[in-house]
Amino acid sequence: MLKKNPKKDRQDDLFRPRLENIIDCRHELVKLGALIDWDGLEADLSRFYCSDNGRPAGSIRLMTGLCFLKDIKGLSDEEVCAVWCENPYFQHFCGETFFQHRFPVEPPSLSIFRGRIGEAGMERLLEETIKVGVQTGTVSKRDLSHVTVDTTVQEKAVHFPTDVRLCHRAREALVKLAQEQNIPLRQSYRRKGKQAQFMANRYMAARQMKRARKKIKEVRNYLGRVMRNIKSAADRGQMLSPALEEALGKAQIIYNQTLNPKTKNKLYSWHAPEVECIAKGKAHKRYEFGCKASYATTNKSNFIIGAMALHGKPYDGHTLESVLGQITQLTGIKPREVQVDLGYRASIS
């Protein structure tokens, strides 16, 4: 379910002043909030919510307003929620009439909201920023036909991937899911796995590689035994949940890549399986762990008019057509001139 956007109510409160009476109406956030089409955003994004089932979520204006404020001020999810409770301009921007002392939703609701609306919903928010930019004169329609396109790596907040840590994390996740489904395990290896991981890290730090590889193999063997116990339970007729089947598939990839580091099918993070290892040829950072992303800006005003994630590490020249299609969809104008680097040489005709 979804809460409706707050409507303008002229009814006063005897004990609380209205926000518009205690803030400066010339503030940038007040002016920006008046230009955004909140009703249009609600109409376009409401389709991602069930109309008659579940706990009511925060309104579209609240969630989209927090996303805008997060990017404008460069804050994290937790920081923007904390500042919202202290800043009347933030609350007015999100549609509140009176000052609120408590945050109406939980901070994890922001990540849930982004996951719910997906790529299409985030493109709708970007489209709204472009409309406001054109409306305010920040970017002209003439600038939209001359763009610059380039790719970069959007890094994920993950630990540096090591075989011993990935095997240990996979075993812990499988043991937890198996216990939730009452699947009997011969041994969980909780104590032995933790001790073997600790000693492997100690040996690696001391550059005692033979001893370290022996401990890594122990951690891998513990993971393999837990996997075989779960598969045996499935062969005996035990029903596995989708979450356990997915975890089992990820654990199998980690189990295989530990002894074959040159395999292409690798997992670098347990909680973010989409993370890829990308080498951009940087002298100060040889490898980056995240996702390849493409950004498009106007040449003159440097206004962002396109952004998309590129999974699978594609060649830059093969992505230009889809990037230009997104720009045309968001702005309604097909670029006449596109400036790129030599990474796009194969797409230049």
Backbone hydrogen bonds, N-H to C=O, Kabsch-Sander energy under -0.5 kcal/mol:
donor,donor_aa,acceptor,acceptor_aa,energy
3,K,57,A,-1.2
9,D,7,K,-0.5
10,R,8,K,-0.5
13,D,16,R,-0.7
19,L,97,T,-2.7
21,N,18,R,-1.3
22,I,19,L,-1.4
23,I,19,L,-0.9
25,C,23,I,-0.7
27,H,24,D,-1.9
31,K,27,H,-2.1
32,L,28,E,-2.4
33,G,29,L,-2.4
34,A,30,V,-1.3
35,L,31,K,-0.7
35,L,32,L,-0.9
36,I,32,L,-1.3
38,W,36,I,-1.6
41,L,37,D,-1.9
42,E,38,W,-2.3
43,A,39,D,-2.3
44,D,40,G,-1.9
45,L,41,L,-2.3
46,S,42,E,-1.5
48,F,45,L,-1.4
49,Y,46,S,-1.8
57,A,1,M,-1.4
60,I,3,K,-0.6
63,M,59,S,-2.4
64,T,60,I,-2.9
65,G,61,R,-2.2
66,L,62,L,-2.1
67,C,63,M,-1.9
68,F,64,T,-2.5
69,L,65,G,-2.6
70,K,66,L,-2.5
71,D,67,C,-1.7
72,I,68,F,-2.6
73,K,69,L,-2.5
74,G,70,K,-0.8
75,L,70,K,-1.8
80,V,76,S,-2.5
81,C,77,D,-1.5
82,A,78,E,-1.9
83,V,79,E,-2.7
84,W,80,V,-1.7
85,C,81,C,-1.1
86,E,83,V,-1.4
87,N,83,V,-2.0
91,Q,87,N,-1.6
92,H,88,P,-2.4
93,F,89,Y,-2.1
94,C,90,F,-1.5
95,G,92,H,-1.4
96,E,91,Q,-2.5
99,F,17,P,-0.6
109,S,106,E,-2.1
110,L,107,P,-1.7
111,S,107,P,-0.5
112,I,108,P,-2.0
113,F,109,S,-2.4
114,R,110,L,-2.2
115,G,111,S,-2.2
116,R,112,I,-1.9
117,I,113,F,-2.3
118,G,114,R,-1.7
121,G,117,I,-1.8
122,M,118,G,-1.9
123,E,119,E,-2.1
124,R,120,A,-1.5
125,L,121,G,-1.6
126,L,122,M,-2.1
127,E,123,E,-2.4
128,E,124,R,-1.7
129,T,125,L,-1.8
130,I,126,L,-1.9
131,K,127,E,-2.1
132,V,128,E,-2.3
133,G,129,T,-2.3
134,V,130,I,-2.3
135,Q,131,K,-2.5
136,T,132,V,-2.3
137,G,133,G,-0.6
138,T,133,G,-1.4
139,V,133,G,-1.5
144,L,140,S,-0.9
145,S,142,R,-1.1
146,H,143,D,-1.6
147,V,337,E,-2.4
148,T,297,T,-3.2
149,V,339,Q,-2.2
150,D,295,Y,-2.1
152,T,293,A,-2.7
154,Q,152,T,-0.5
154,Q,291,C,-3.3
155,E,153,V,-1.0
156,K,289,F,-2.1
158,V,156,K,-2.0
166,L,162,T,-2.3
167,C,163,D,-2.4
168,H,164,V,-2.1
169,R,165,R,-2.6
170,A,166,L,-2.4
171,R,167,C,-2.3
172,E,168,H,-2.1
173,A,169,R,-2.2
174,L,170,A,-2.3
175,V,171,R,-2.5
176,K,172,E,-2.2
177,L,173,A,-2.3
178,A,174,L,-2.5
179,Q,175,V,-2.2
180,E,176,K,-1.7
181,Q,177,L,-1.3
182,N,179,Q,-1.1
183,I,178,A,-2.8
193,G,189,Y,-2.1
194,K,190,R,-1.4
195,Q,191,R,-2.1
196,A,192,K,-2.6
197,Q,193,G,-2.2
198,F,194,K,-2.0
199,M,195,Q,-2.3
200,A,196,A,-2.2
201,N,197,Q,-2.1
202,R,198,F,-1.9
203,Y,199,M,-2.6
204,M,200,A,-2.3
205,A,201,N,-2.1
206,A,202,R,-1.7
207,R,204,M,-1.1
208,Q,203,Y,-2.7
209,M,207,R,-1.1
212,A,208,Q,-2.1
213,R,209,M,-2.8
214,K,210,K,-1.6
215,K,211,R,-1.9
216,I,212,A,-2.4
217,K,213,R,-2.1
218,E,214,K,-1.5
219,V,215,K,-2.2
220,R,216,I,-2.3
221,N,217,K,-2.3
222,Y,218,E,-2.2
223,L,219,V,-1.8
224,G,220,R,-2.4
225,R,221,N,-2.2
226,V,222,Y,-1.9
227,M,223,L,-2.3
228,R,224,G,-2.3
229,N,225,R,-2.0
230,I,226,V,-2.0
231,K,227,M,-2.4
232,S,228,R,-2.2
233,A,229,N,-1.9
234,A,230,I,-2.0
235,D,231,K,-2.1
236,R,232,S,-1.4
237,G,234,A,-1.4
238,Q,233,A,-2.4
245,E,241,S,-2.4
246,E,242,P,-2.4
247,A,243,A,-2.3
248,L,244,L,-2.4
249,G,245,E,-1.9
250,K,246,E,-2.1
251,A,247,A,-2.4
252,Q,248,L,-1.9
253,I,249,G,-1.5
254,I,250,K,-2.0
255,Y,251,A,-2.7
256,N,252,Q,-2.0
257,Q,253,I,-2.3
258,T,254,I,-1.2
259,L,255,Y,-0.5
259,L,256,N,-0.5
260,N,256,N,-0.7
263,T,260,N,-1.7
266,K,264,K,-1.4
275,V,272,A,-1.8
276,E,290,G,-2.6
278,I,276,E,-0.7
278,I,288,E,-3.2
280,K,278,I,-0.6
282,K,285,K,-0.6
288,E,278,I,-2.6
290,G,276,E,-2.2
290,G,288,E,-0.6
291,C,154,Q,-2.0
292,K,310,L,-0.7
293,A,152,T,-2.9
294,S,308,M,-2.8
295,Y,150,D,-2.7
296,A,306,G,-2.6
297,T,148,T,-2.5
298,T,303,F,-1.6
299,N,146,H,-2.3
302,N,298,T,-1.1
305,I,296,A,-2.6
306,G,296,A,-1.2
308,M,294,S,-2.0
310,L,292,K,-3.7
311,H,309,A,-0.6
313,K,310,L,-0.7
317,G,343,G,-0.9
318,H,315,Y,-1.4
319,T,316,D,-1.7
320,L,316,D,-0.6
323,V,319,T,-2.0
324,L,320,L,-2.5
325,G,321,E,-1.8
326,Q,322,S,-1.8
327,I,323,V,-2.1
328,T,324,L,-2.3
329,Q,325,G,-1.9
330,L,326,Q,-2.4
331,T,327,I,-2.6
332,G,328,T,-1.9
336,R,145,S,-1.9
337,E,145,S,-2.3
339,Q,147,V,-2.4
340,V,338,V,-0.5
344,Y,341,D,-1.7
345,R,342,L,-1.5
347,S,344,Y,-1.6
348,I,344,Y,-0.6
348,I,345,R,-0.9
349,S,347,S,-0.5
